[in-house]
Amino acid sequence: MTNEITKKLKQASDGLLFMSESDYPFEVFFWSAQAKETLTDQKLLHLTGHSQDVLVETVDLDYLFRNSAQEKDWHDRQQKETVKKFQSLVETLKANLSDIQVYRVGTINIDVYIVGKTPSGDLAGLSTKVVET
């Protein structure tokens, strides 16, 4: 079941770049047993190898994808295709994970972790980077 979810996430995010001042790909992650306890900012920093004093901000999944998963009148065909892929990615996340939370770690060069629970109670999701100056 778990491999199935990470495979679906990999397929859904394949070839997509999260756009900010730099564009970064998505990476799939899976954290077993960690989900048995509540994921706190400190636990997330530990799991991701960040120091404990880094700023952590949480945002809503739809907010994170507000620009990439919304079709605009001025989009060309290729941009519309990309929007559809992002919409599909969001649907895949929502269909396979529960209690999804988006963590933004750091400032300027921000690590983004989209974390949700698998049906087996483990944690899985996608990570990417955002550059905001």
Sine and cosine of phi, psi and omega as CSV:
sin_phi,cos_phi,sin_psi,cos_psi,sin_omega,cos_omega
0.00,0.00,-0.71,0.71,-0.05,-1.00
-0.91,0.41,-0.72,0.70,0.04,-1.00
-0.87,0.50,-0.57,0.82,0.02,-1.00
-0.87,0.49,-0.71,0.70,-0.03,-1.00
-0.92,0.40,-0.73,0.68,-0.01,-1.00
-0.90,0.44,-0.56,0.83,0.04,-1.00
-0.91,0.42,-0.69,0.72,0.02,-1.00
-0.89,0.46,-0.67,0.74,0.01,-1.00
-0.90,0.43,-0.64,0.77,0.01,-1.00
-0.90,0.44,-0.71,0.71,0.02,-1.00
-0.88,0.47,-0.71,0.71,-0.07,-1.00
-0.93,0.38,-0.51,0.86,-0.05,-1.00
-0.99,-0.14,-0.11,0.99,-0.08,-1.00
-0.86,0.51,0.81,-0.59,0.04,-1.00
0.99,0.13,-0.14,0.99,0.02,-1.00
-1.00,0.06,0.63,-0.78,0.09,-1.00
-0.88,-0.47,0.73,-0.68,0.06,-1.00
-0.99,0.12,0.86,-0.51,-0.14,-0.99
-1.00,-0.02,0.76,-0.65,0.17,-0.99
-0.55,-0.84,-0.60,-0.80,0.06,-1.00
-0.94,0.35,-0.34,0.94,0.20,-0.98
-0.73,-0.68,0.42,-0.91,-0.01,-1.00
-0.96,-0.27,0.75,-0.66,-0.03,-1.00
-0.80,-0.60,0.56,-0.83,0.07,-1.00
-0.97,0.25,0.15,-0.99,0.08,-1.00
-0.99,-0.13,0.57,-0.82,0.11,-0.99
-0.84,-0.54,0.69,-0.72,0.02,-1.00
-0.99,0.12,0.65,-0.76,0.12,-0.99
-0.73,-0.68,0.35,-0.94,0.03,-1.00
-0.61,-0.80,0.82,-0.57,0.04,-1.00
-0.88,-0.48,0.96,-0.28,0.01,-1.00
-0.95,0.32,-0.19,-0.98,0.06,-1.00
0.44,0.90,-0.41,0.91,-0.07,-1.00
-0.87,0.49,-0.48,0.88,-0.13,-0.99
-0.96,0.29,-0.24,0.97,-0.03,-1.00
-0.88,0.47,-0.46,0.89,0.09,-1.00
-0.96,-0.28,0.35,-0.94,0.03,-1.00
-0.92,0.39,0.67,-0.74,0.03,-1.00
-0.98,0.18,0.90,-0.43,0.05,-1.00
-0.98,-0.22,0.21,-0.98,0.07,-1.00
-0.84,0.54,-0.67,0.75,-0.03,-1.00
-0.90,0.44,-0.67,0.74,0.01,-1.00
-0.91,0.42,-0.66,0.75,0.04,-1.00
-0.87,0.49,-0.72,0.70,0.01,-1.00
-0.87,0.49,-0.64,0.77,0.03,-1.00
-0.90,0.43,-0.75,0.66,-0.04,-1.00
-0.88,0.47,-0.52,0.86,-0.09,-1.00
-0.99,-0.17,0.05,1.00,0.08,-1.00
0.97,0.25,0.37,0.93,0.05,-1.00
-1.00,-0.02,0.40,-0.92,0.09,-1.00
-0.96,0.29,0.42,-0.91,-0.14,-0.99
-0.94,0.33,-0.17,0.99,-0.05,-1.00
-0.98,-0.19,0.20,0.98,0.01,-1.00
-0.98,0.20,0.62,-0.79,0.02,-1.00
-0.91,0.41,0.74,-0.67,0.08,-1.00
-0.85,-0.53,0.78,-0.62,0.03,-1.00
-0.83,-0.56,0.65,-0.76,0.07,-1.00
-0.94,-0.33,0.64,-0.77,0.06,-1.00
-0.73,-0.69,0.26,-0.97,0.00,-1.00
-0.98,0.22,0.54,-0.84,-0.01,-1.00
-0.84,0.55,-0.73,0.69,-0.02,-1.00
-0.91,0.42,-0.54,0.84,0.04,-1.00
-0.91,0.41,-0.67,0.74,0.00,-1.00
-0.85,0.53,-0.67,0.74,-0.07,-1.00
-0.99,-0.12,0.28,0.96,-0.10,-1.00
-0.85,0.53,-0.54,0.84,-0.01,-1.00
-1.00,-0.03,-0.56,0.83,-0.10,-0.99
-1.00,0.06,-0.36,0.93,-0.06,-1.00
-0.94,-0.33,0.29,0.96,0.01,-1.00
-0.89,-0.45,0.84,-0.54,0.02,-1.00
-0.98,0.22,0.67,-0.74,0.01,-1.00
-0.91,-0.42,0.45,-0.89,-0.01,-1.00
-0.84,0.54,-0.58,0.81,-0.09,-1.00
-1.00,0.08,0.00,1.00,0.02,-1.00
-0.92,0.39,0.63,-0.78,0.13,-0.99
-1.00,0.05,0.00,-1.00,-0.09,-1.00
-0.85,0.52,-0.69,0.73,-0.02,-1.00
-0.91,0.42,-0.66,0.75,0.03,-1.00
-0.90,0.44,-0.61,0.79,0.03,-1.00
-0.91,0.42,-0.62,0.78,0.07,-1.00
-0.88,0.47,-0.69,0.73,0.01,-1.00
-0.89,0.45,-0.67,0.74,0.04,-1.00
-0.86,0.51,-0.69,0.72,0.02,-1.00
-0.87,0.49,-0.64,0.77,0.03,-1.00
-0.90,0.43,-0.66,0.76,0.04,-1.00
-0.92,0.40,-0.63,0.77,0.05,-1.00
-0.88,0.47,-0.66,0.75,0.03,-1.00
-0.90,0.43,-0.64,0.77,0.04,-1.00
-0.88,0.48,-0.72,0.69,0.01,-1.00
-0.88,0.48,-0.69,0.72,0.03,-1.00
-0.88,0.47,-0.65,0.76,0.01,-1.00
-0.89,0.45,-0.69,0.72,0.04,-1.00
-0.87,0.50,-0.76,0.65,-0.06,-1.00
-0.92,0.39,-0.52,0.85,-0.04,-1.00
-0.98,0.22,-0.43,0.90,-0.12,-0.99
-0.93,-0.36,-0.26,0.97,-0.03,-1.00
-0.79,-0.61,0.54,-0.84,0.08,-1.00
-0.91,-0.41,0.22,-0.98,0.02,-1.00
0.77,0.64,0.71,0.70,-0.06,-1.00
-0.94,0.34,0.74,-0.68,0.04,-1.00
-0.74,-0.67,0.63,-0.78,0.03,-1.00
-0.94,-0.33,0.83,-0.56,0.00,-1.00
-0.94,-0.35,0.77,-0.64,0.11,-0.99
-0.95,-0.33,0.88,-0.47,-0.11,-0.99
-0.93,-0.38,0.85,-0.52,0.04,-1.00
0.99,-0.14,-0.05,-1.00,0.05,-1.00
-0.76,-0.65,0.41,-0.91,-0.05,-1.00
0.89,0.46,-0.96,0.28,0.12,-0.99
-1.00,-0.07,1.00,-0.09,-0.17,-0.99
-0.98,-0.19,0.78,-0.63,0.12,-0.99
-1.00,0.03,0.77,-0.63,-0.02,-1.00
-0.93,-0.38,0.77,-0.63,0.03,-1.00
-0.84,-0.54,0.87,-0.50,0.09,-1.00
-0.99,-0.16,0.95,-0.30,-0.16,-0.99
-0.89,-0.45,0.74,-0.67,0.08,-1.00
-0.60,-0.80,0.20,-0.98,0.02,-1.00
-1.00,-0.04,0.67,-0.74,0.11,-0.99
-0.99,0.12,0.27,-0.96,0.04,-1.00
-0.84,0.54,-0.44,0.90,0.00,-1.00
-0.99,0.10,-0.03,1.00,0.06,-1.00
1.00,-0.03,0.06,1.00,0.08,-1.00
-1.00,0.09,0.08,-1.00,0.05,-1.00
-0.94,-0.33,0.66,-0.76,0.04,-1.00
-0.52,-0.86,0.22,-0.97,0.04,-1.00
0.29,-0.96,-0.40,-0.91,-0.06,-1.00
-0.79,-0.61,0.52,-0.86,0.12,-0.99
-0.82,-0.57,0.46,-0.89,0.08,-1.00
-0.40,-0.92,-0.05,-1.00,0.02,-1.00
-0.82,-0.57,0.48,-0.88,0.07,-1.00
-0.75,-0.66,0.68,-0.73,0.08,-1.00
-0.93,-0.38,0.85,-0.52,0.02,-1.00
-0.74,-0.68,0.92,-0.39,0.01,-1.00
-0.94,-0.35,0.00,0.00,0.00,0.00
